[in-house]
């Protein structure tokens, strides 16, 4: 009888162990299923995040659109006075390289072709702070954003007819770029003078070229335009 009871106890223990073993196996197999479903959701979120990250590409197009009008919409004018033709050569080079309109300052009373006579007259005009009249006028001057102003250096200054120009036209809000020709005296104090005459204009670094080089000024003009940020 004791043997039968012992056998029953042993069988009961064996069945219990088998049941526990099956339960453990089932719990272990469920864990990868959950992990795999959790992991599979992560790439989906990342892929949505990548799709969202493509939107700034469209936004990045906006800055280029907004910056485009700064130079494209600007219009420029070359204004110059030339007695011997040297300043005219430079003016036409600037016009060609910048696609500018051009206006020649012509005295209402023409200057003499005689050099000595012009030298004397220029000195007299300076002493008298004269304002020689200009023949003709610039139409729709307000449309220009950049104005190049050229002249020969007479007695360390602009010819007085240039003062007539600055008195006549308002350059407020415009960019003014001076250029001059001379035998060697450079721009003298003309850049600072124009800054005082036109306090509400932006006056760039000026350009000077010697009379001997003015017949072929293209390279020097190109370098200057690049330096002041007005090259096209």
Secondary structure as GFF3:
##gff-version 3
##sequence-region A 1 232
A	DSSP	alpha_helix	2	53	.	.	.	ID=ss1
A	DSSP	alpha_helix	55	67	.	.	.	ID=ss2
A	DSSP	alpha_helix	69	72	.	.	.	ID=ss3
A	DSSP	beta_strand	76	80	.	.	.	ID=ss4
A	DSSP	alpha_helix	86	98	.	.	.	ID=ss5
A	DSSP	beta_strand	101	104	.	.	.	ID=ss6
A	DSSP	beta_strand	106	107	.	.	.	ID=ss7
A	DSSP	alpha_helix	115	127	.	.	.	ID=ss8
A	DSSP	beta_strand	134	135	.	.	.	ID=ss9
A	DSSP	three_ten_helix	141	143	.	.	.	ID=ss10
A	DSSP	beta_strand	146	154	.	.	.	ID=ss11
A	DSSP	beta_strand	157	158	.	.	.	ID=ss12
A	DSSP	alpha_helix	160	168	.	.	.	ID=ss13
A	DSSP	beta_strand	175	182	.	.	.	ID=ss14
A	DSSP	alpha_helix	190	197	.	.	.	ID=ss15
A	DSSP	beta_strand	202	203	.	.	.	ID=ss16
A	DSSP	beta_strand	207	210	.	.	.	ID=ss17
A	DSSP	three_ten_helix	211	216	.	.	.	ID=ss18
A	DSSP	alpha_helix	218	227	.	.	.	ID=ss19
###
